[in-house]
């Protein structure tokens, strides 16, 4: 039987509890806190008889968490304990009492545990030590999580399609791009893209950016469009494309070819074997520099996980990219004439290879998105 990420989290926490001589892991916070939401999702996908619902005031713990409520979640190797706030009670206080009654006094928590929760636990006789085991476990995604991120990626694609359609509909007037005689501005383009994200049922989350040389978008110059939407379930995606309307080729074309070649190299690299974050970043940089970008500050690369946060494990250069990791892959090349050519995608690296979430055009020409 294949392991699920729920069992992966529990095995990770169990190993950390054993190594630390602790008996229980505790996480406290609002339902929209990524750590709390992740633990709740894992707890609420277990069978009801393996979850303690004390303190939930009749709300079954296997329902999706409310982002406005506070929760206290614990795992003791055998079962999950879920407590939610009520008009007459605080979840951390109720959980501290319950754990003390069960003899769980050696507690592991995130370093960011709220101060009041720490006081309740210590007041119940618990000793606390910090861990990041739960965030490390998040590096591997369940099939359900991958589906959520793929759905967010579809939203990002729809948003970029809207932006590309607007740019493809422009007519240069001198250097200025116009639609029906009105200059297309970076703010107007960003607004249209955000509207497309909302129409698809997601949230722009304040992450949509337009990078250009001026507020009025110009022909022949790079226009970088970046989106990182978030769905109601809390999962992010990342997509960045650079467009040039009526470009003349030259350096921006060379930079773009270097970036797309580097992404194909990374795909082959992750398909062939397991590598660290640092190794993938180094491969991206080397491939881009091979196209003539030799200045020390001419190339930027960034590889990290993505999920309930825009950036999460694997994060550090030394961390291995395990199967079922979902990554945001980003690279940029600086042009001597000014500006950048940027590219970013979201992908899942699995035992079967690399899958782009979603697969989209990488052309500099906006019209490529309309074909």
PEMOBEL-V109235 format. One line per field, one symbol per residue. ss: DSSP state (H for helix, E for strand, - for the rest). phi: phi as a letter, one per 30 degrees, with the letter a starting at -180 (. if undefined). burial: + if it has 16 or more other ideal C-beta (glycine too) atoms within 10 Angstrom, else -. A space follows every 10 residues. Layout:
ss = ???
phi = ???
burial = ???
This chain:
ss = ----HHHHHH HHHHHHHHHH ---EEEEEEE ---HHHHHHH HHHH---HHH EE-------- ---------E EEEEE----E EEEE-E--E- HHHHHHHHHH H----EEEE- ----HHHHHH HHH---EEEE --HHHHH--E --HHHHHHHH HHHHHHHHHH HHHHHHHH-- EEE--EEEE- -EE-EHHHHH HHHHHHHHH- --E-----EE E----E-E-- --EEEEE--E -----E--EE EEE------- HHHHHHHHHH HHHHHHHHHH HH---EHHHH HHHHHHHHH- --------EE EEEEE----- -E-------E ----EEEEEE EEEE-----E EEEEEEEEEE --EEEE---- -----HHHHH -
phi = .ddcdddddd dddddddddc hccacbbbld dcdedddddd ddddcddedc bdceichide dddddddccc bbbbbcicac cbbcdbecac dddddedddd ddidccccbd dceeeddddd ddddjdccbc abeddddddc cddddddddd dddddddddd dddddddddd bdbicddbbh icddcddddd dddddddddd ibbdiicdbb cadadddbdi bdbccbbbdb dddjccbbbb bccbdhdcii dddddddddd ddddddeddd ddacbdeddd dddedddddd cjccdecdbb babadbldbe baedcdeddd cdeidccccb abbddddjib cbabbcbccb dckcbdccdb dcdddedddc d
burial = ----++-+++ -+++-++--+ -+++++++++ +-++++++++ ++++------ +++-++---- ++--+---++ ++++++---+ +++++----+ +++++++++- ---++-++++ --++--++-+ +--+-+-+-- +-++++++++ ++--++-+++ ++++++++++ ++++-++--+ -----+++-- --++++-+++ --++-++--+ -+++--++-+ ++----+++- ++++++++++ +-++++++++ +++++-+--- ++-+++-+++ -++-+++-++ ----+++-++ +-+++-+++- +-+----+++ +-++++++++ -+++----+- +--+++++++ +++++---++ ++++++++++ ---+++++-+ +-++++--+- -
